[in-house]
Amino acid sequence: MSNVPAPLSTWVLNVSPSPTLAVDAKAKALKAAGEDVCGFAAGEPDFDTPAHIKEAATQALRDGKTKYAPTPGIPPLREAIAAKYSETYNQPTKAAQVVVSPGGKFSCYLTILAVCSSGDEVIVPAPYWVSYPEMVKLAGATPKVVVATDATGFKLTPEMLEAAITPRSKLIILNSPSNPSGAVYTVEELRALTAVAMKHNLYIMSDEIYEHLLYDGVQHVSPASFSDEARERTIIVSGFAKTFAMTGWRLGTLVAPAAIAKSVAELQSQMTSNATTFAQWGALAAYTEKDKTQAALEEMLVAFDRRRKLVHEGLNSIDGIDCLLSKGAFYLFPNVSSFGLKDLEFCERLLESEKVAAVHGSAFGTEGFLRISYATADETLNKGLERLARFCGTL
Ligand SMILES: *Cc1c(COP(=O)(O)O)cnc(C)c1O
């Protein structure tokens, strides 16, 4: 008899732990053991949180803002978020439509719980963010994965969406700019997908957490901006983690029609109460001190854009690797299928022999690719590319 207890519930049995966090943890452990690891696996900016945001949170602590906050968030932050959507995203938004949560990840989960019942199907385009299918399962619903490879720029087409819809389809998850591919839908592409979703009465969860990390002059657009009908069926998820280098703060946002936002807040009231109070007061400074925020963001974008081009060029100069130049987030998603290895084996051997950590595409539902995060120092990127080239030369 083994002493290991049986899994406690069907939820535990059915959920897989995050493979991206696992690869990152493995790379960090190797580093801690003294190995010279080049980490391409991190899902977070390598910058620090802008000083004015940290200062505002510190001040909030000094001021004793250490008690529970209202469940959907502190009023001035909800107002500021509503104003942002109204002013810059062409979406008239009231504070009552905004919920502040403990992380964009939790905003996603709340959205899925608010919209889906058991038996419902959720359309999840792949390559997908690793948590979507697991969250759908935790809500008792069924993920319906539709794979879009580099042949369509990692983007779902309206035809692919039509073909995936069944009478049980309830929700489609869109994520532009995308983690892991960095792909960004054009206005026309997004409008066409939104039209199909509306025709079939689907809800849209639009994960816009990388909304500000865009290159080559591309503009952000949300399905909610296309029509009143689309706005009524779209839940926008975003947060502070990626734009303001605040991953550890655990602060997410959600913007939805008022009735949905109210339901989401009711779920949150039973699950976490509120997002950390003084963290919210810190995040508020991102809006009240706009010039400083903009300057910090621009500095990050210049570095990300330089690295994006550096890594894209480096990857394509390796025989056998083919990589699209993505326009958003801080990821590239090269095709490594020509080497004839499963992508998991490719990554395991790469980490073992060259100490380069990257996440296999199949973790994101798309076999034959790697996710390369370029949110790391140029020096590490250059060294990692050299090692990757040497590794590919041995295959
Ligand atoms: C990082 C990320 C999130 C949420 O991050 P939080 O740290 O929970 O705010 C949501 N969606 C995608 C696609 C992400 O990459």
The ligand as an SDF file (V2000), in Angstrom:
LIG
                    3D

 15 15  0  0  0  0  0  0  0  0999 V2000
   -0.1990   37.0930  -17.6930 C   0  0  0  0  0  0  0  0  0  0  0  0
   -1.5080   36.8440  -18.3320 C   0  0  0  0  0  0  0  0  0  0  0  0
   -2.7380   37.0590  -17.6620 C   0  0  0  0  0  0  0  0  0  0  0  0
   -2.9290   37.5010  -16.2530 C   0  0  0  0  0  0  0  0  0  0  0  0
   -1.9050   37.7810  -15.4770 O   0  0  0  0  0  0  0  0  0  0  0  0
   -2.1030   38.2180  -13.9590 P   0  0  0  0  0  0  0  0  0  0  0  0
   -0.7100   38.1810  -13.4440 O   0  0  0  0  0  0  0  0  0  0  0  0
   -2.9880   37.2170  -13.3120 O   0  0  0  0  0  0  0  0  0  0  0  0
   -2.7010   39.5860  -13.9540 O   0  0  0  0  0  0  0  0  0  0  0  0
   -3.9150   36.8500  -18.3600 C   0  0  0  0  0  0  0  0  0  0  0  0
   -3.9100   36.4430  -19.6210 N   0  0  0  0  0  0  0  0  0  0  0  0
   -2.7790   36.2270  -20.2890 C   0  0  0  0  0  0  0  0  0  0  0  0
   -2.8780   35.7940  -21.7020 C   0  0  0  0  0  0  0  0  0  0  0  0
   -1.5370   36.4040  -19.6810 C   0  0  0  0  0  0  0  0  0  0  0  0
   -0.4220   36.1510  -20.3650 O   0  0  0  0  0  0  0  0  0  0  0  0
  1  2  1  0
  2  3  1  0
  2 14  2  0
  3  4  1  0
  3 10  2  0
  4  5  1  0
  5  6  1  0
  6  7  2  0
  6  8  1  0
  6  9  1  0
 10 11  1  0
 11 12  2  0
 12 13  1  0
 12 14  1  0
 14 15  1  0
M  END
$$$$
